[in-house]
């Protein structure tokens, strides 16, 4: 099959990239291929549905710039497509005196990123907003909201198809041949020939890049995030979103409470090393992928650096009581009996050779290819902006 651009991966970033290419240059022939039978089956379809404000990200970083621009693009898109959105705001809560310094740094980072309306709140106002939350100081972030990203992805795909784009499911890239002016993407039953391949393969983006001859200095390490939901009769304990002050040395936000757009209250996630890339269950294991991860020098350095934190995450994975105890720091009235097992997601976290967990979005270019090699949270919020960023890089080649 002939195309100008083939996008590998029909998650929200791949679909947004394809849409922005068609919007900017309608005459381009753009095809999205996806190995699953449905779009947005992995990171997009298994996230918590939070619309992030941009408060966490280093000013000037790709995360900060794309999250803040993407936030407004997402809200505009949802309005146009009549997708339900609730800008309910969230509270980030310090429960210990030693967390206040980091909370104040977060507040300043939000100001530096242009967030208006951020507000320090004390114990009384914390309880006004979240009557069952314990905290000595907090920051209220009015921009934060909730949405169903699977619905957003489906609407992005529908708009892309209306513009003449194509989405081909059940097409797993097995081989990529890059030649001057031509890229072949080979699946089990088709060969796609294009001028440019855009790699948005998420959990397998490093594999796709390696197939295309990219000399990589990062590897994707999968981390599973497990959730509980709060039983309906106890859902009154949480009104909207309650987050802890994150550990600045660990690239995860810690267990928190999230109201979904459908009304359920989710608690979590933890963050445990997954034994396969699509390891959504504790029992999920694939020896080749497990071995690849532990053989990577960078991962071994990460494990040595964070082993205590990692053991705590595993303990919470296997112990509902320990998970509950972590949640009780924010909402003391939560009981173990209130929690029911919910879903899990797997985060594609890029890790470099020296043990750095890449903290920013990471985009590289090669002959005939553009590779998105790190796009964890807030990629869903940022997706339309990331798509625009990638499409601008792509259009320089046409």
Secondary structure, DSSP 8 states (H G I E B T S, - for coil): -EEEEEEE--SHHHHHHHHHHHHH-TTS-EEEE-SSSSSS-STGGGS--EE--STTS-TTSHHHHHHHHHHHHHHHHHHHHT---B---EEEEE-SGGGHHHHHHHHHHHHHTT--S-EEEEHHHHHHHSTT---SEEEEETT-EE--HHHHHHHHHHHHHHTT-EEE-S----EEEEETTEEEEE-SS-EEEEEEEEE--GGGHHHHHHHTT---SEEEEEEEEEEEEE-GGGGGG-SSEEEE---TTSSS--SEEEE-TTS-EEEE---EE-SSTT--STT---HHHHHHHHHSHHHHHHHHHHHHHHHHHHHHHH-HHHHHHHHHTT-TT--GGGEEEEEEEEEEEEEETTS-B--S-EEEEETTEEEEEE--TTHHHHHHHHHHHHHHHHHTT-
